[in-house]
Amino acid sequence: MGKLNFEQLTDLFLLLSVDRIGPAKIRNLLARFKKLSNVLSASTSELIETEGISKELASRI
């Protein structure tokens, strides 16, 4: 990921604040969506296509 700007840090903290999401799931999400902002703007159906992301977890994101 390299250095993060303020917006990227904010997005990362938002994701980490979701119960039952950690570094491994964030890595999976980034592998699929490339950017944190893309993860946060993805639909529930897009998110559940990611390994380790259930429908319940996707709805909390």
VMD Tcl script that builds the backbone (N, CA, C; Angstrom):
set m [mol new atoms 183]
animate dup $m
set s [atomselect $m all]
$s set {name element resname resid chain x y z} {
  {N N MET 1 A 0.802 -1.188 0.000}
  {CA C MET 1 A 0.000 0.000 0.000}
  {C C MET 1 A 0.851 1.261 0.000}
  {N N GLY 2 A 2.041 1.220 0.576}
  {CA C GLY 2 A 2.873 2.409 0.608}
  {C C GLY 2 A 2.338 3.428 1.603}
  {N N LYS 3 A 2.739 4.675 1.405}
  {CA C LYS 3 A 2.277 5.748 2.289}
  {C C LYS 3 A 0.814 6.073 2.006}
  {N N LEU 4 A 0.087 6.324 3.078}
  {CA C LEU 4 A -1.335 6.640 2.953}
  {C C LEU 4 A -1.559 8.126 3.185}
  {N N ASN 5 A -2.430 8.713 2.389}
  {CA C ASN 5 A -2.811 10.098 2.645}
  {C C ASN 5 A -3.938 10.103 3.682}
  {N N PHE 6 A -4.377 11.290 4.062}
  {CA C PHE 6 A -5.392 11.412 5.108}
  {C C PHE 6 A -6.677 10.664 4.752}
  {N N GLU 7 A -7.135 10.808 3.515}
  {CA C GLU 7 A -8.374 10.141 3.082}
  {C C GLU 7 A -8.228 8.621 3.146}
  {N N GLN 8 A -7.086 8.108 2.725}
  {CA C GLN 8 A -6.860 6.665 2.756}
  {C C GLN 8 A -6.792 6.161 4.195}
  {N N LEU 9 A -6.153 6.933 5.078}
  {CA C LEU 9 A -6.100 6.551 6.492}
  {C C LEU 9 A -7.498 6.521 7.098}
  {N N THR 10 A -8.300 7.502 6.764}
  {CA C THR 10 A -9.677 7.546 7.255}
  {C C THR 10 A -10.453 6.319 6.777}
  {N N ASP 11 A -10.299 5.975 5.501}
  {CA C ASP 11 A -10.966 4.790 4.951}
  {C C ASP 11 A -10.501 3.525 5.666}
  {N N LEU 12 A -9.196 3.428 5.932}
  {CA C LEU 12 A -8.653 2.256 6.619}
  {C C LEU 12 A -9.224 2.148 8.029}
  {N N PHE 13 A -9.264 3.253 8.761}
  {CA C PHE 13 A -9.834 3.231 10.107}
  {C C PHE 13 A -11.313 2.853 10.081}
  {N N LEU 14 A -12.040 3.325 9.081}
  {CA C LEU 14 A -13.452 2.944 8.951}
  {C C LEU 14 A -13.591 1.435 8.779}
  {N N LEU 15 A -12.774 0.857 7.916}
  {CA C LEU 15 A -12.840 -0.593 7.699}
  {C C LEU 15 A -12.445 -1.359 8.953}
  {N N LEU 16 A -11.388 -0.904 9.632}
  {CA C LEU 16 A -10.936 -1.596 10.834}
  {C C LEU 16 A -11.937 -1.484 11.981}
  {N N SER 17 A -12.818 -0.496 11.929}
  {CA C SER 17 A -13.814 -0.339 12.988}
  {C C SER 17 A -14.992 -1.304 12.822}
  {N N VAL 18 A -15.081 -1.955 11.676}
  {CA C VAL 18 A -16.144 -2.929 11.435}
  {C C VAL 18 A -15.810 -4.208 12.201}
  {N N ASP 19 A -16.752 -4.669 13.025}
  {CA C ASP 19 A -16.558 -5.889 13.808}
  {C C ASP 19 A -16.278 -7.075 12.887}
  {N N ARG 20 A -15.287 -7.899 13.260}
  {CA C ARG 20 A -14.897 -9.121 12.548}
  {C C ARG 20 A -14.210 -8.859 11.207}
  {N N ILE 21 A -13.559 -7.710 11.088}
  {CA C ILE 21 A -12.738 -7.483 9.901}
  {C C ILE 21 A -11.338 -7.122 10.390}
  {N N GLY 22 A -10.360 -7.745 9.788}
  {CA C GLY 22 A -8.979 -7.510 10.178}
  {C C GLY 22 A -8.085 -7.439 8.962}
  {N N PRO 23 A -6.785 -7.502 9.191}
  {CA C PRO 23 A -5.826 -7.349 8.096}
  {C C PRO 23 A -6.008 -8.338 6.946}
  {N N ALA 24 A -6.306 -9.590 7.244}
  {CA C ALA 24 A -6.441 -10.593 6.173}
  {C C ALA 24 A -7.629 -10.273 5.264}
  {N N LYS 25 A -8.752 -9.918 5.851}
  {CA C LYS 25 A -9.932 -9.596 5.040}
  {C C LYS 25 A -9.725 -8.292 4.280}
  {N N ILE 26 A -9.046 -7.344 4.898}
  {CA C ILE 26 A -8.746 -6.090 4.196}
  {C C ILE 26 A -7.830 -6.366 3.012}
  {N N ARG 27 A -6.842 -7.246 3.184}
  {CA C ARG 27 A -5.965 -7.625 2.055}
  {C C ARG 27 A -6.782 -8.245 0.928}
  {N N ASN 28 A -7.712 -9.138 1.268}
  {CA C ASN 28 A -8.568 -9.763 0.251}
  {C C ASN 28 A -9.405 -8.714 -0.479}
  {N N LEU 29 A -9.950 -7.780 0.277}
  {CA C LEU 29 A -10.755 -6.720 -0.335}
  {C C LEU 29 A -9.908 -5.845 -1.256}
  {N N LEU 30 A -8.701 -5.511 -0.810}
  {CA C LEU 30 A -7.821 -4.683 -1.640}
  {C C LEU 30 A -7.347 -5.429 -2.880}
  {N N ALA 31 A -7.157 -6.730 -2.769}
  {CA C ALA 31 A -6.761 -7.517 -3.945}
  {C C ALA 31 A -7.849 -7.443 -5.010}
  {N N ARG 32 A -9.091 -7.406 -4.572}
  {CA C ARG 32 A -10.214 -7.351 -5.516}
  {C C ARG 32 A -10.522 -5.932 -5.991}
  {N N PHE 33 A -10.539 -4.969 -5.062}
  {CA C PHE 33 A -11.015 -3.621 -5.389}
  {C C PHE 33 A -9.900 -2.594 -5.605}
  {N N LYS 34 A -8.669 -2.967 -5.308}
  {CA C LYS 34 A -7.467 -2.145 -5.555}
  {C C LYS 34 A -7.306 -0.935 -4.637}
  {N N LYS 35 A -8.381 -0.258 -4.279}
  {CA C LYS 35 A -8.295 0.936 -3.432}
  {C C LYS 35 A -9.333 0.854 -2.316}
  {N N LEU 36 A -8.980 1.413 -1.146}
  {CA C LEU 36 A -9.909 1.423 -0.023}
  {C C LEU 36 A -11.210 2.127 -0.374}
  {N N SER 37 A -11.122 3.213 -1.114}
  {CA C SER 37 A -12.338 3.947 -1.482}
  {C C SER 37 A -13.258 3.089 -2.351}
  {N N ASN 38 A -12.675 2.221 -3.177}
  {CA C ASN 38 A -13.490 1.312 -3.995}
  {C C ASN 38 A -14.211 0.290 -3.121}
  {N N VAL 39 A -13.535 -0.165 -2.063}
  {CA C VAL 39 A -14.160 -1.112 -1.133}
  {C C VAL 39 A -15.384 -0.462 -0.495}
  {N N LEU 40 A -15.208 0.758 -0.013}
  {CA C LEU 40 A -16.286 1.439 0.700}
  {C C LEU 40 A -17.453 1.818 -0.203}
  {N N SER 41 A -17.210 1.942 -1.486}
  {CA C SER 41 A -18.303 2.298 -2.398}
  {C C SER 41 A -18.907 1.080 -3.107}
  {N N ALA 42 A -18.365 -0.109 -2.840}
  {CA C ALA 42 A -18.866 -1.329 -3.480}
  {C C ALA 42 A -20.221 -1.728 -2.895}
  {N N SER 43 A -21.009 -2.400 -3.711}
  {CA C SER 43 A -22.308 -2.903 -3.251}
  {C C SER 43 A -22.107 -4.172 -2.422}
  {N N THR 44 A -23.133 -4.528 -1.674}
  {CA C THR 44 A -23.084 -5.754 -0.877}
  {C C THR 44 A -22.820 -6.963 -1.768}
  {N N SER 45 A -23.477 -7.030 -2.907}
  {CA C SER 45 A -23.287 -8.180 -3.803}
  {C C SER 45 A -21.863 -8.236 -4.348}
  {N N GLU 46 A -21.246 -7.100 -4.581}
  {CA C GLU 46 A -19.847 -7.089 -5.029}
  {C C GLU 46 A -18.924 -7.526 -3.901}
  {N N LEU 47 A -19.199 -7.064 -2.684}
  {CA C LEU 47 A -18.340 -7.391 -1.548}
  {C C LEU 47 A -18.356 -8.883 -1.233}
  {N N ILE 48 A -19.530 -9.533 -1.317}
  {CA C ILE 48 A -19.605 -10.949 -0.937}
  {C C ILE 48 A -18.909 -11.864 -1.943}
  {N N GLU 49 A -18.518 -11.337 -3.074}
  {CA C GLU 49 A -17.729 -12.118 -4.027}
  {C C GLU 49 A -16.274 -12.241 -3.580}
  {N N THR 50 A -15.914 -11.528 -2.516}
  {CA C THR 50 A -14.558 -11.541 -1.983}
  {C C THR 50 A -14.429 -12.646 -0.945}
  {N N GLU 51 A -13.348 -13.402 -1.001}
  {CA C GLU 51 A -13.104 -14.489 -0.052}
  {C C GLU 51 A -13.141 -13.964 1.379}
  {N N GLY 52 A -13.912 -14.640 2.233}
  {CA C GLY 52 A -13.981 -14.300 3.648}
  {C C GLY 52 A -15.016 -13.249 4.002}
  {N N ILE 53 A -15.717 -12.723 3.002}
  {CA C ILE 53 A -16.711 -11.679 3.263}
  {C C ILE 53 A -18.112 -12.277 3.120}
  {N N SER 54 A -18.796 -12.395 4.251}
  {CA C SER 54 A -20.162 -12.927 4.256}
  {C C SER 54 A -21.149 -11.812 3.923}
  {N N LYS 55 A -22.390 -12.194 3.696}
  {CA C LYS 55 A -23.432 -11.205 3.411}
  {C C LYS 55 A -23.601 -10.267 4.607}
  {N N GLU 56 A -23.570 -10.839 5.809}
  {CA C GLU 56 A -23.704 -10.037 7.033}
  {C C GLU 56 A -22.564 -9.028 7.159}
  {N N LEU 57 A -21.342 -9.489 6.929}
  {CA C LEU 57 A -20.186 -8.595 7.022}
  {C C LEU 57 A -20.235 -7.533 5.931}
  {N N ALA 58 A -20.596 -7.930 4.728}
  {CA C ALA 58 A -20.690 -6.981 3.616}
  {C C ALA 58 A -21.701 -5.882 3.921}
  {N N SER 59 A -22.796 -6.235 4.565}
  {CA C SER 59 A -23.809 -5.219 4.872}
  {C C SER 59 A -23.316 -4.235 5.929}
  {N N ARG 60 A -22.396 -4.669 6.788}
  {CA C ARG 60 A -21.835 -3.759 7.798}
  {C C ARG 60 A -20.785 -2.835 7.202}
  {N N ILE 61 A -20.161 -3.263 6.118}
  {CA C ILE 61 A -19.159 -2.419 5.457}
  {C C ILE 61 A -19.876 -1.292 4.758}
}
mol reanalyze $m
mol bondsrecalc $m
mol representation Tube
mol addrep $m
